[in-house]
Amino acid sequence: TQQTQFVVAGGKTITTHVTKLDYVKVGSLKKEDLYAGIIEYEGPEVPHQGLLGMNFIKDLEYRIDFEKQFLVWEK
């Protein structure tokens, strides 16, 4: 891993680590050789681990089903 600066939602700059992942798979989609920021979460307990970055979703068509709490990949 290497240390770098990230600008997060709200404009705050944080220092974090970045690593290269062999792949990330979400449902039926798989992308290889992605970089991921390792950010220590601070806040109330949440029922998930991690966030999908723009490097995964930037070229995909999707919608969010808020009722079922799913990402739906559009063909």
MARROVEX-439080 format. One record per residue: y, z negated, x negated of N, C-alpha, C in turn; residue in one letter; residue number from 1. Coordinates in Angstrom, 2 decimals. Atoms other than C-alpha are relative to their C-alpha. Example, Ala and Ser with C-alpha at 12.3 -4.5 7.8 and 13.67 -1.06 7.14 Angstrom:
BEGIN
SITE      n.v      n.w      n.u     ca.v     ca.w     ca.u      c.v      c.w      c.u  vexmi  vokol
SITE    -1.19     0.00    -0.89    -4.50    -7.80   -12.30     1.20     0.00    -0.90      A      1
SITE    -1.19     0.06     0.82    -1.06    -7.14   -13.67     1.09    -0.73     0.77      S      2
! end
This chain:
BEGIN
SITE      n.v      n.w      n.u     ca.v     ca.w     ca.u      c.v      c.w      c.u  vexmi  vokol
SITE    -1.19     0.00    -0.85     0.00     0.00     0.00     1.24     0.00    -0.88      T      1
SITE    -1.28     0.06     0.70     3.61     0.36    -0.99     1.04    -0.59     0.94      Q      2
SITE    -1.04     0.64    -0.79     6.68    -1.51     0.19     1.11     0.99     0.28      Q      3
SITE    -1.08    -0.90    -0.38     9.43     0.31     2.08     0.86    -0.65     1.07      T      4
SITE    -0.91     0.46    -1.05    12.25    -0.12     4.58    -0.25     0.83     1.26      Q      5
SITE     0.12    -0.66    -1.30    11.82     0.71     8.29     1.21    -0.38     0.84      F      6
SITE    -0.99     0.31    -1.02    14.48     0.95    10.96    -0.77    -0.05     1.31      V      7
SITE     0.76     0.21    -1.23    12.99    -0.45    14.17     0.90     0.15     1.22      V      8
SITE    -0.76    -0.09    -1.26    14.03    -0.22    17.83     1.09    -1.07    -0.02      A      9
SITE    -1.12     0.91     0.04    17.43    -1.84    18.17     0.84     0.14    -1.25      G     10
SITE    -0.78    -0.29     1.18    18.56    -0.61    14.76    -0.18    -0.95    -1.17      G     11
SITE     0.22     0.95     1.08    17.36    -3.55    12.67    -0.83     0.64    -1.12      K     12
SITE     0.77    -0.47     1.15    16.09    -2.74     9.15    -0.90    -1.13    -0.48      T     13
SITE     0.96     0.99     0.49    12.95    -4.52     7.99    -0.70     0.54    -1.24      I     14
SITE     0.82    -0.37     1.16    10.96    -4.52     4.77    -1.45    -0.18     0.40      T     15
SITE     1.40     0.05    -0.39     7.30    -3.74     5.30    -0.84     0.79    -0.98      T     16
SITE     0.92    -0.77     0.84     4.27    -2.12     3.72    -0.49     1.22     0.76      H     17
SITE     0.52    -1.23    -0.58     2.95     1.39     4.33    -1.32     0.32    -0.70      V     18
SITE     1.28    -0.42     0.56    -0.60     2.60     3.85    -0.42     1.30     0.64      T     19
SITE     0.51    -1.26    -0.55    -2.38     5.90     4.36    -1.37    -0.27     0.63      K     20
SITE     1.25     0.17    -0.72    -5.15     5.89     6.96    -0.81     1.28    -0.06      L     21
SITE     0.86    -1.19    -0.02    -8.12     8.24     6.79     0.13     0.72     1.33      D     22
SITE    -0.18    -0.60    -1.33    -7.78     8.79    10.53     0.40    -1.07     1.00      Y     23
SITE    -0.30     0.84    -1.16    -6.54     7.35    13.81    -0.59     0.72     1.19      V     24
SITE     0.62    -0.60    -1.18    -8.54     7.95    16.98     0.42    -0.80     1.23      K     25
SITE    -0.41     0.61    -1.26    -7.19     7.26    20.46    -0.63     0.82     1.10      V     26
SITE     0.73    -0.75    -1.01    -9.52     8.25    23.26    -0.68     1.19    -0.65      G     27
SITE     0.65    -1.21     0.53   -10.61    11.83    22.63     0.78     0.65    -1.15      S     28
SITE    -0.83    -0.60     1.04    -7.83    12.54    20.11    -0.18    -0.70    -1.34      L     29
SITE     0.14     0.54     1.35    -8.21    12.09    16.37     0.93     0.76    -0.92      K     30
SITE    -0.87    -0.61     1.01    -5.63    12.73    13.66    -0.33    -0.63    -1.35      K     31
SITE     0.39     0.45     1.34    -6.35    12.49     9.95     1.21    -0.13    -0.93      E     32
SITE    -0.99     0.18     1.07    -4.33    11.35     6.94     1.38    -0.39     0.52      D     33
SITE    -1.28     0.49    -0.51    -1.61     9.42     8.76     0.43    -1.23    -0.78      L     34
SITE    -0.55     1.20     0.61     0.68     6.82     7.25     0.29    -1.01     1.10      Y     35
SITE    -0.23     1.06    -0.97     0.98     3.47     9.01     0.81    -1.12    -0.64      A     36
SITE    -0.76     1.17     0.44     3.51     0.70     8.68    -0.74    -1.26     0.41      G     37
SITE     0.65     1.28    -0.29     2.06    -2.79     8.48     1.11    -1.02     0.23      I     38
SITE    -1.10     0.87    -0.40     4.47    -5.01    10.37    -0.57    -1.25     0.63      I     39
SITE     0.47     1.26    -0.58     3.80    -8.67    11.04     0.73    -0.23     1.31      E     40
SITE    -0.57     0.18    -1.33     4.32    -9.26    14.75     0.51    -1.42     0.16      Y     41
SITE    -0.58     1.30    -0.33     6.60   -12.10    15.81     0.39     0.03     1.46      E     42
SITE    -0.35     0.06    -1.41     6.85   -13.07    19.44    -1.15    -0.56     0.82      G     43
SITE     1.05     0.54    -0.87     4.80   -14.08    22.45    -1.30     0.80    -0.13      P     44
SITE     1.30    -0.66     0.07     1.10   -13.24    22.61    -0.02     1.21     0.93      E     45
SITE     0.09    -1.23    -0.78     0.41    -9.70    23.83    -1.46     0.47     0.00      V     46
SITE     1.41    -0.40    -0.12    -2.86    -8.05    24.99    -0.36     1.26    -0.78      P     47
SITE     0.30    -1.21     0.78    -2.77    -5.23    22.42     0.26    -0.27    -1.48      H     48
SITE    -0.20     0.11     1.43    -2.81    -4.71    18.69     0.51     1.33    -0.52      Q     49
SITE    -0.55    -1.21     0.59    -0.51    -2.14    17.14     0.75     0.89     0.98      G     50
SITE    -0.78    -0.99    -0.74     1.72     0.68    18.29    -0.32     1.38    -0.55      L     51
SITE     0.15    -1.38     0.47     1.24     4.43    18.14     1.34     0.48    -0.52      L     52
SITE    -1.24    -0.50     0.58     3.81     5.98    15.87     0.26     1.44     0.38      G     53
SITE    -0.39    -1.38    -0.31     5.68     9.22    16.29    -0.81     1.00    -0.81      M     54
SITE     0.81    -0.94     0.78     3.55    10.76    13.54    -1.32     0.31     0.71      N     55
SITE     1.20    -0.29    -0.79     0.61    10.52    15.98     0.35     0.79     1.26      F     56
SITE    -0.26    -0.59    -1.31     2.27    11.52    19.26     1.04     1.12     0.02      I     57
SITE    -1.13    -0.93    -0.01     5.08    13.86    18.15    -0.31     1.41     0.51      K     58
SITE     0.31    -1.36    -0.44     3.26    17.13    18.89    -0.98     0.04     1.18      D     59
SITE     0.92     0.09    -1.14     1.23    15.95    21.90     0.77    -0.05     1.31      L     60
SITE    -0.55     0.16    -1.35     1.91    16.24    25.60    -0.78    -1.12     0.66      E     61
SITE     0.65     1.16    -0.61     1.18    13.01    27.41     0.90    -0.57     1.08      Y     62
SITE    -0.78     0.78    -0.95     2.26    10.81    30.25    -0.57    -1.40     0.00      R     63
SITE     0.45     1.38    -0.05     2.02     7.10    30.75    -0.27    -0.37     1.45      I     64
SITE     0.38     0.51    -1.31     0.15     5.80    33.79     0.23    -1.50    -0.04      D     65
SITE    -0.37     1.41     0.08     1.93     2.48    34.13    -0.87    -0.87     0.90      F     66
SITE     0.82     0.77    -0.92    -0.17     1.37    37.08    -1.35    -0.37    -0.62      E     67
SITE     1.31     0.24     0.61    -3.48     1.74    35.21     0.11    -0.41    -1.47      K     68
SITE    -0.28     0.34     1.38    -1.87     1.05    31.81    -0.80     0.87    -0.97      Q     69
SITE     0.69    -0.99     0.83    -3.22     4.24    30.19     0.97     1.07    -0.47      F     70
SITE    -0.62    -1.24     0.44    -1.93     7.10    28.11    -0.90     1.12     0.51      L     71
SITE     0.77    -1.15    -0.51    -3.01    10.38    29.71     0.41     1.20    -0.82      V     72
SITE    -0.27    -1.18     0.82    -3.27    13.32    27.32    -0.01     1.22     0.89      W     73
SITE    -0.11    -1.23    -0.79    -2.09    16.53    28.97    -0.60     1.12    -0.81      E     74
SITE     0.66    -1.13     0.70    -4.06    19.66    28.10     1.00     1.09    -0.26      K     75
! end
